[in-house]
Amino acid sequence: MSDISATVANELSRYYQELADKITALVAPLTDDQFWTRPYSYGNSIGHLLLHLTGNLNYYVGTEIAHTGYVRDRPLEFADPSRQPKEVVLKNFYQAIAMVRASLAQQKGDDLSLAYIAKGMEHADTRFYAFLNCAAHLSHHWGQIIYLCKELEKPA
Protein backbone atom coordinates (compact mmCIF):
# COMPACT_ATOMS: atom_id res chain seq x y z
CA MET A 1 0.00 0.00 0.00
CA SER A 2 1.32 3.44 -0.82
CA ASP A 3 2.18 5.76 2.05
CA ILE A 4 -0.94 7.86 1.51
CA SER A 5 -3.20 4.79 1.27
CA ALA A 6 -1.69 3.36 4.45
CA THR A 7 -2.14 6.68 6.23
CA VAL A 8 -5.77 6.96 5.10
CA ALA A 9 -6.55 3.38 6.19
CA ASN A 10 -4.80 3.82 9.55
CA GLU A 11 -6.48 7.13 10.32
CA LEU A 12 -9.92 5.87 9.32
CA SER A 13 -9.37 2.84 11.53
CA ARG A 14 -8.39 5.07 14.43
CA TYR A 15 -11.47 7.26 13.85
CA TYR A 16 -13.82 4.26 13.93
CA GLN A 17 -12.28 3.10 17.21
CA GLU A 18 -12.41 6.57 18.77
CA LEU A 19 -16.11 6.94 17.95
CA ALA A 20 -16.89 3.45 19.24
CA ASP A 21 -15.11 4.29 22.50
CA LYS A 22 -16.95 7.63 22.81
CA ILE A 23 -20.30 5.95 22.24
CA THR A 24 -19.52 3.30 24.83
CA ALA A 25 -18.53 5.95 27.37
CA LEU A 26 -21.78 7.84 26.72
CA VAL A 27 -24.04 4.83 27.18
CA ALA A 28 -22.10 3.20 30.05
CA PRO A 29 -24.15 4.88 32.82
CA LEU A 30 -27.50 4.01 31.21
CA THR A 31 -29.69 1.21 32.47
CA ASP A 32 -31.00 -1.30 29.96
CA ASP A 33 -34.37 0.40 30.26
CA GLN A 34 -32.89 3.82 29.42
CA PHE A 35 -30.89 2.26 26.58
CA TRP A 36 -34.17 1.18 24.91
CA THR A 37 -36.21 4.31 25.79
CA ARG A 38 -37.44 6.46 22.92
CA PRO A 39 -37.59 9.97 24.39
CA TYR A 40 -39.59 11.12 21.38
CA SER A 41 -42.37 9.27 19.59
CA TYR A 42 -40.81 10.14 16.22
CA GLY A 43 -37.29 9.05 17.09
CA ASN A 44 -35.19 6.06 17.97
CA SER A 45 -33.78 4.61 21.13
CA ILE A 46 -30.03 4.43 21.60
CA GLY A 47 -30.33 0.65 21.43
CA HIS A 48 -32.00 0.79 18.03
CA LEU A 49 -29.43 3.28 16.74
CA LEU A 50 -26.66 0.89 17.76
CA LEU A 51 -28.45 -2.02 16.08
CA HIS A 52 -28.64 0.17 12.98
CA LEU A 53 -24.97 1.15 13.10
CA THR A 54 -23.98 -2.48 13.59
CA GLY A 55 -26.10 -3.55 10.62
CA ASN A 56 -24.80 -0.69 8.49
CA LEU A 57 -21.15 -1.60 9.09
CA ASN A 58 -21.73 -5.33 8.80
CA TYR A 59 -23.42 -4.84 5.44
CA TYR A 60 -21.48 -2.07 3.70
CA VAL A 61 -18.06 -3.22 4.86
CA GLY A 62 -18.65 -6.80 5.99
CA THR A 63 -20.79 -8.08 3.13
CA GLU A 64 -19.52 -5.87 0.33
CA ILE A 65 -15.78 -5.62 1.11
CA ALA A 66 -14.84 -8.34 3.62
CA HIS A 67 -17.30 -10.86 2.10
CA THR A 68 -18.56 -12.05 5.50
CA GLY A 69 -21.90 -13.24 4.17
CA TYR A 70 -23.83 -10.96 6.54
CA VAL A 71 -27.47 -10.57 5.52
CA ARG A 72 -29.03 -7.31 6.59
CA ASP A 73 -32.56 -6.71 7.82
CA ARG A 74 -32.54 -2.91 7.97
CA PRO A 75 -36.18 -2.44 9.06
CA LEU A 76 -35.59 -4.72 12.06
CA GLU A 77 -32.68 -2.53 13.18
CA PHE A 78 -35.24 0.16 14.03
CA ALA A 79 -38.08 -2.07 15.19
CA ASP A 80 -36.50 -5.06 16.94
CA PRO A 81 -38.71 -5.67 20.00
CA SER A 82 -36.27 -8.06 21.75
CA ARG A 83 -34.55 -5.37 23.85
CA GLN A 84 -31.32 -7.32 24.13
CA PRO A 85 -29.11 -6.42 27.11
CA LYS A 86 -27.03 -3.31 26.49
CA GLU A 87 -23.83 -5.36 26.89
CA VAL A 88 -24.87 -7.71 24.06
CA VAL A 89 -25.68 -4.84 21.71
CA LEU A 90 -22.38 -3.12 22.54
CA LYS A 91 -20.46 -6.38 22.07
CA ASN A 92 -21.98 -6.82 18.60
CA PHE A 93 -21.26 -3.18 17.78
CA TYR A 94 -17.61 -3.59 18.84
CA GLN A 95 -17.34 -6.74 16.73
CA ALA A 96 -18.55 -4.73 13.73
CA ILE A 97 -16.00 -2.00 14.50
CA ALA A 98 -13.24 -4.64 14.79
CA MET A 99 -14.29 -6.13 11.44
CA VAL A 100 -14.16 -2.70 9.79
CA ARG A 101 -10.72 -2.04 11.26
CA ALA A 102 -9.46 -5.45 10.14
CA SER A 103 -10.85 -4.78 6.66
CA LEU A 104 -9.06 -1.46 6.52
CA ALA A 105 -5.82 -3.14 7.61
CA GLN A 106 -6.21 -5.71 4.82
CA GLN A 107 -6.40 -3.11 2.06
CA LYS A 108 -3.27 -3.41 -0.07
CA GLY A 109 -1.84 -1.27 -2.82
CA ASP A 110 -4.64 0.56 -4.53
CA ASP A 111 -7.45 -1.48 -2.93
CA LEU A 112 -9.09 1.66 -1.57
CA SER A 113 -9.50 2.78 -5.20
CA LEU A 114 -11.27 -0.43 -6.25
CA ALA A 115 -14.80 -0.13 -7.56
CA TYR A 116 -17.55 -0.37 -4.98
CA ILE A 117 -21.22 -1.07 -5.63
CA ALA A 118 -23.83 -1.81 -2.96
CA LYS A 119 -27.58 -1.52 -2.65
CA GLY A 120 -28.28 1.68 -0.77
CA MET A 121 -24.91 3.22 -1.58
CA GLU A 122 -25.19 3.46 -5.35
CA HIS A 123 -23.43 6.85 -5.26
CA ALA A 124 -20.18 5.26 -4.05
CA ASP A 125 -17.54 4.62 -6.68
CA THR A 126 -14.67 3.31 -4.57
CA ARG A 127 -14.01 1.36 -1.41
CA PHE A 128 -12.52 4.53 0.08
CA TYR A 129 -15.83 6.32 -0.39
CA ALA A 130 -17.67 3.42 1.27
CA PHE A 131 -15.36 3.50 4.31
CA LEU A 132 -15.62 7.30 4.48
CA ASN A 133 -19.40 7.27 4.10
CA CYS A 134 -19.75 4.69 6.89
CA ALA A 135 -17.49 6.79 9.14
CA ALA A 136 -19.65 9.87 8.46
CA HIS A 137 -22.79 7.83 9.16
CA LEU A 138 -21.29 6.65 12.45
CA SER A 139 -20.46 10.24 13.36
CA HIS A 140 -23.99 11.39 12.51
CA HIS A 141 -25.58 8.84 14.82
CA TRP A 142 -22.99 9.54 17.53
CA GLY A 143 -24.40 13.08 17.56
CA GLN A 144 -27.91 11.70 17.96
CA ILE A 145 -26.75 9.45 20.79
CA ILE A 146 -25.21 12.46 22.57
CA TYR A 147 -28.54 14.27 22.32
CA LEU A 148 -30.54 11.23 23.49
CA CYS A 149 -28.26 10.77 26.49
CA LYS A 150 -28.81 14.40 27.49
CA GLU A 151 -32.56 13.92 27.18
CA LEU A 152 -32.41 10.80 29.34
CA GLU A 153 -30.47 12.68 32.03
CA LYS A 154 -33.28 15.21 32.50
CA PRO A 155 -35.39 14.69 35.62
CA ALA A 156 -38.70 12.96 34.89
Steps between C-alpha positions, in 0.01 A plus 500: 500500500632844418586732787188710446274193476651357818455832678137528387422142609675544836332831577156374400555197721598723790192719442265200508654384828487847656130537418422151629678584826316834531165332443578235759599765754175689435274199546694337787295668777165413339281220626369249249163670530648842416700344216172392333296813588377715213485851647300615199222315321656587163852391587710201588641355816875482547470122483333514160757749371777261602321209332481719190867598512599137549288393203630786287865409560442127471331549164694777326842385616441142613286372214627721220874525578594228751254248348374381840166381367307728737136539398344826607147560623502880515136547609559272800791719612244769585216277616658201675279439806744261675672769710823305528721590798708811438820295540396265217419787265830672583692174453348456153572864418865459606527185289379701200755773577776236529395351165513843335844566647626159388361567152679832486824332609461243221481760224813470287643714225220683329219296660336814636459612137323179395147530369225476758133430435239426767125529531430820688837654419472524123676839509825341621764436237787369711566305816649817649169679453316210666731508804474880517122497462465242779726710725284808432186296570650382829583859591147615415341245731759570771359854503149362540616275783654801678167681475300196617728454800445863600125452469515188716694688769219753547289448812169327427 
